[in-house]
């Protein structure tokens, strides 16, 4: 896993960001989701490093990266703010222009970077997400029952933090694993699942997760709504993948139709497997990313 990758701790304006790097060629930044670390990209990163310079960080708030300070409007966890941290990471590594791909919360950072930094992003991919503004604008009873954690984690501190920390194993087994983590045979050795479960033992990460979702319910939604009203669009080549049997088709039908008003150059398709499609189907994801990057 991550054979040939260097480990780095890069200091950006707000603090140190841990990343693994390898390969030569055009740079690509890979962003993990909730509640994971950079390790989720292990299969895809190894494949892409043969032809690209691959940078795989722990997001601020997770793993070995810094913990953003807590502020009243949660803007320190806004996807715009996290995107700036990661753009500084890439600049510190010598990459002024680069592609970015993200899964789950990382996908929200990726599309936000494409909107905010169009001169720096050469291509973008977002996996198993639709825009945050669309999620809230289309919220209904089905979303409340399917994506219940969106509202739960966004509740004021310390309610969700205290409830998760009271029994992190139950939260992991009955929520995270219920989303599909560990379901694909042969993809999740026991030590990997224990790594993911142990994430919830760190109160600073649990708080960061909640702050991330609080930002999603507030400032991230405001940023999306402002861009939609102003007619801003993602101009870089844009790839969307989603779980064919997951929540997105059930909630939204044609996932690409949700994205087309945001990105005229969007392409993509459903993938067999769970929400954790990057780990369930790393070969499929790597092939799709290569096609995107080769065409950028």
C-alpha positions in Angstrom: 0.0 0.0 0.0 1.5 3.3 -1.2 4.7 1.6 -2.2 7.2 4.2 -3.4 5.2 7.1 -1.9 7.0 9.7 0.2 5.4 11.0 3.4 5.4 14.8 3.8 4.2 17.3 6.4 3.7 20.6 4.5 3.0 23.8 6.5 0.3 26.0 4.9 -1.0 29.3 6.3 -3.3 27.6 8.8 -1.2 24.6 9.8 0.6 21.4 8.7 -1.0 19.1 6.2 0.1 15.5 6.0 0.4 14.1 2.5 1.8 11.2 0.5 3.4 11.9 -2.9 4.7 9.8 -5.7 5.1 9.7 -9.5 6.0 12.0 -12.3 3.9 13.7 -14.9 0.8 16.0 -14.6 -0.2 16.5 -11.0 -3.4 15.2 -9.5 -4.7 15.8 -5.9 -6.9 13.0 -4.4 -9.2 14.0 -1.5 -10.8 11.5 0.9 -14.3 11.7 2.4 -16.1 11.1 5.7 -15.1 9.4 8.0 -11.9 8.2 6.5 -8.3 9.3 5.7 -6.0 9.4 2.7 -5.8 5.6 3.0 -9.0 5.2 1.0 -7.1 6.1 -2.2 -4.5 3.3 -1.8 -5.5 1.3 -4.9 -6.2 4.3 -7.2 -3.2 6.3 -6.1 -0.8 3.4 -6.8 -2.3 3.0 -10.3 -2.2 6.7 -11.2 1.4 7.2 -10.0 2.7 5.3 -13.0 1.7 8.3 -15.2 1.0 11.2 -12.9 2.4 13.1 -9.9 -0.1 12.0 -7.2 -0.7 13.9 -4.0 -2.9 12.3 -1.3 -3.4 14.3 1.8 -5.3 13.9 5.1 -7.9 16.7 5.0 -7.6 19.4 7.7 -9.4 18.0 10.7 -8.5 14.4 9.9 -5.5 12.0 10.3 -2.2 13.7 10.8 -3.3 17.1 9.4 -4.0 20.2 11.5 -7.3 20.8 13.3 -8.9 24.1 12.2 -10.0 26.4 14.9 -13.7 26.5 15.8 -15.6 29.7 15.0 -19.2 30.6 15.3 -20.2 30.4 11.6 -18.1 27.3 11.0 -16.3 29.0 8.1 -13.0 27.5 9.2 -14.4 24.1 7.9 -16.0 25.6 4.8 -15.1 23.8 1.6 -13.9 27.1 0.2 -11.5 27.5 3.1 -10.3 23.9 3.0 -9.8 24.3 -0.8 -7.5 27.2 -0.2 -5.5 25.1 2.3 -5.1 22.4 -0.3 -4.2 24.8 -3.1 -1.4 26.1 -0.8 -0.3 22.5 -0.3 -0.1 22.0 -4.0 1.7 25.3 -4.6 4.3 24.3 -1.9 4.9 21.1 -3.8 5.5 23.1 -7.0 2.1 22.5 -8.6 0.4 25.8 -9.6 -2.1 24.0 -11.9 -3.4 20.5 -11.2 -6.4 18.1 -11.4 -8.4 17.3 -8.3 -10.6 14.3 -7.5 -12.6 13.8 -4.3 -15.0 11.3 -2.8 -17.8 12.2 -0.5 -16.8 15.4 1.5 -13.6 15.4 -0.6 -15.8 15.6 -3.7 -17.4 18.7 -2.2 -14.0 20.3 -1.8 -13.0 19.3 -5.3 -16.0 20.9 -7.0 -15.7 24.0 -4.8 -12.0 24.4 -5.8 -13.1 24.1 -9.5 -15.6 27.0 -9.0 -13.2 29.1 -6.9 -9.9 28.5 -8.7 -10.8 28.0 -12.4 -7.3 29.1 -13.5 -5.6 26.4 -11.4 -7.8 23.4 -11.8 -7.2 21.4 -15.1 -9.8 18.7 -14.4 -12.1 17.8 -11.6 -13.9 14.6 -10.4 -16.5 14.2 -7.6 -17.7 10.8 -6.5 -21.1 9.9 -5.0 -22.2 13.5 -4.4 -24.4 16.2 -5.8 -23.9 19.9 -5.0 -24.5 20.8 -1.3 -26.9 23.5 -2.3 -28.9 21.0 -4.3 -29.1 18.6 -1.4 -30.6 21.2 0.9 -32.9 22.8 -1.7 -34.3 19.4 -2.6 -34.6 18.1 1.0 -37.7 16.0 1.7 -38.8 13.1 3.9 -36.7 10.6 1.9 -33.6 12.7 2.3 -34.3 13.1 6.1 -34.4 9.3 6.5 -31.6 8.4 4.0 -29.1 11.2 4.9 -30.2 11.6 8.5 -26.6 12.1 9.5 -26.5 15.5 7.6 -28.9 17.0 10.1 -27.6 15.1 13.1 -24.0 16.0 12.7 -24.9 19.7 12.0 -26.6 20.1 15.4 -25.0 22.6 17.8 -22.0 21.3 19.8 -21.6 19.3 21.8 -24.7 17.1 21.2 -23.6 15.0 18.3 -20.0 14.9 19.6 -21.1 13.6 22.9 -23.5 11.0 21.5 -20.9 9.6 19.0 -18.1 9.6 21.6 -20.4 7.7 24.1 -20.3 4.7 21.8 -18.1 5.2 18.7 -18.2 1.5 17.9 -22.0 1.5 17.5 -21.9 4.7 15.4 -19.3 3.0 13.1 -21.0 -0.3 12.9 -24.6 0.9 12.6 -24.0 4.0 10.4 -20.7 4.0 8.6 -20.6 0.3 7.8 -24.3 0.4 6.9 -23.3 2.8 4.1 -21.3 -0.1 2.6 -17.8 0.2 4.1 -16.3 -3.3 4.2 -18.9 -4.9 2.1 -16.9 -5.6 -1.0 -15.1 -9.0 -0.6 -11.3 -8.8 -0.5 -11.1 -5.0 -0.4 -11.1 -4.4 3.3 -8.6 -6.3 5.4 -9.4 -6.3 9.2 -6.6 -3.8 9.9 -8.0 -1.3 7.5 -11.5 -1.5 9.1 -9.9 -1.1 12.5 -8.0 2.0 11.2 -11.3 3.5 10.1 -13.1 2.6 13.3 -10.4 4.1 15.4 -10.8 7.5 13.7 -13.9 8.0 15.9 -11.9 7.5 19.1 -10.3 10.9 18.6 -12.6 13.6 20.0 -10.8 16.3 17.9 -11.7 14.4 14.7 -15.3 13.8 15.8 -15.6 17.5 16.5 -14.1 18.2 13.1 -16.6 15.9 11.4 -19.4 17.8 13.0 -18.0 21.2 12.1 -17.7 20.0 8.5 -21.4 19.2 8.4 -22.3 22.4 10.3 -20.5 24.3 7.5 -22.3 22.2 5.0 -25.7 23.2 6.5 -24.7 26.9 6.5 -21.8 28.6 4.8 -21.2 25.9 2.1 -24.8 26.1 1.1 -24.6 29.9 1.0 -21.6 29.7 -1.3 -23.3 27.2 -3.6 -26.5 29.3 -3.7 -24.5 32.5 -4.5 -22.7 30.7 -7.4 -26.0 29.3 -8.8 -27.6 32.8 -8.6 -24.6 34.4 -10.3 -24.5 31.8 -13.1 -20.9 30.6 -12.2 -20.1 27.2 -13.7 -17.4 24.6 -13.5 -15.4 25.1 -16.7 -12.8 22.3 -16.3 -13.5 18.8 -17.7 -15.7 17.3 -14.9 -16.2 13.6 -14.1 -19.0 12.3 -11.8 -19.2 8.7 -10.6 -21.8 7.4 -8.2 -23.0 4.1 -6.7 -25.5 2.6 -9.1 -27.4 1.0 -6.2 -26.8 3.8 -3.7 -28.7 6.8 -2.4 -28.1 9.3 -5.3 -30.2 7.5 -8.0 -33.0 6.9 -5.5 -33.1 10.5 -4.4 -32.3 12.3 -7.6 -32.9 10.0 -10.5 -30.5 11.1 -13.3 -27.4 12.2 -11.3 -25.9 13.9 -14.4 -29.0 16.0 -14.8 -28.5 17.4 -11.3 -24.9 18.4 -12.2 -25.5 19.8 -15.8 -26.6 23.3 -14.6 -23.3 23.5 -12.7 -20.9 22.0 -15.2 -21.6 22.0 -19.0 -18.7 19.6 -19.6 -19.8 17.0 -17.1 -19.6 13.3 -17.9 -20.0 10.2 -15.7 -21.8 7.0 -14.9 -22.9 4.7 -12.1 -20.5 2.2 -10.6 -21.3 -1.2 -9.1 -20.7 -1.2 -5.3 -21.5 0.9 -2.3 -21.1 4.5 -1.5 -17.4 3.7 -0.9 -16.9 3.0 -4.6 -13.3 4.1 -4.7 -12.4 1.2 -2.5 -15.0 -1.2 -3.8 -13.9 -0.7 -7.4 -10.4 0.9 -7.6 -9.7 -0.4 -11.0 -12.9 1.1 -12.5 -12.2 4.4 -10.7 -8.6 4.5 -11.8 -9.5 3.9 -15.4 -12.2 6.6 -15.4 -9.7 9.1 -13.8 -7.0 8.2 -16.4 -9.5 9.0 -19.2 -10.4 12.3 -17.6 -6.8 13.3 -17.0 -5.7 12.2 -20.5 -8.4 14.4 -22.0 -7.7 17.5 -19.9 
